[in-house]
Amino acid sequence: MSVPRVAVVYYSATGNVASMAHALACGASEAGAEVIIRRVAETALDEAISANPRWQQFVESSADEIATLDDLAWADGLAFGTPTRFGGPASQLKAFLDTTGGLWFSGDLASKVCTSFTTASTAHGGLESTILALNNHFYHWGSIIVPLGYVDPHVARVTGNPYGASWVSRSGTPPDDACLEACRLQGVRLAQVAGRLYGND
Ligand SMILES: Cc1cc2nc3c(=O)[nH]c(=O)nc-3n(C[C@H](O)[C@H](O)[C@H](O)COP(=O)(O)O)c2cc1C
């Protein structure tokens, strides 16, 4: 049987993206993929983190391993998650993506299937612009971009963002079940497409 490899790589400050990443990973796993979850390294100053109790709590409690370039090279399918920061991806994820020059140059990233997801505090605060900005990296890599689309009625009827799973957190509310279901569906879709293209026997 063909078993695709999926890496879910994210940045999260206060835990919302982390919850989404784990739901997406569950979907990919249910669809038969071998899955790893990685968070990118925190780069913010300690005083910025400690000024926000939720940020401090997440930094202290996260058990996910730190992402490396080997994780990207290993995977057939890649899902990237970030909070929306001023309408675009967080600098912590961007910093990690900016270390992929060698992989890009070798052509390794051109065979990857990529998808992305995000959360913002407001519905019009940049969900789509963040996903589109993340996807620019994939165009440069030459990767195959898989959007969430409206392929499942749940997205069309309930969550409604075909660009990628997204969550409006308002005053810090964690993702609800409907959002996590959209994440799960995105993981299923990523694993299915990666499996069709690059599954390892
Ligand atoms: C510096 C900063 C910039 C942000 N920029 C935006 C923004 O442009 N639009 C928006 O709706 N929310 C914005 N937010 C809110 C976060 O995107 C939101 O709280 C998100 O759910 C946090 O995800 P996390 O818990 O995974 O860190 C910003 C938050 C911070 C700290």
The ligand as a Gaussian input file, in Angstrom:
#p B3LYP/6-31G(d) Opt

LIG

0 1
 C        1.478000      41.190000      16.608000
 C        0.125000      40.643000      16.267000
 C       -0.452000      40.957000      15.067000
 C       -1.731000      40.488000      14.746000
 N       -2.278000      40.840000      13.554000
 C       -3.556000      40.475000      13.292000
 C       -4.176000      40.887000      12.082000
 O       -3.562000      41.499000      11.194000
 N       -5.480000      40.570000      11.897000
 C       -6.205000      39.881000      12.831000
 O       -7.402000      39.673000      12.651000
 N       -5.616000      39.401000      13.963000
 C       -4.308000      39.686000      14.209000
 N       -3.696000      39.226000      15.346000
 C       -4.401000      38.249000      16.200000
 C       -3.922000      36.796000      15.997000
 O       -3.835000      36.460000      14.627000
 C       -4.901000      35.817000      16.669000
 O       -4.971000      36.112000      18.056000
 C       -4.548000      34.360000      16.475000
 O       -5.702000      33.578000      16.795000
 C       -3.392000      33.891000      17.365000
 O       -3.045000      32.550000      17.048000
 P       -2.126000      31.685000      18.031000
 O       -2.948000      31.423000      19.290000
 O       -1.848000      30.405000      17.323000
 O       -0.899000      32.457000      18.335000
 C       -2.434000      39.658000      15.667000
 C       -1.813000      39.318000      16.881000
 C       -0.551000      39.801000      17.183000
 C        0.079000      39.427000      18.500000

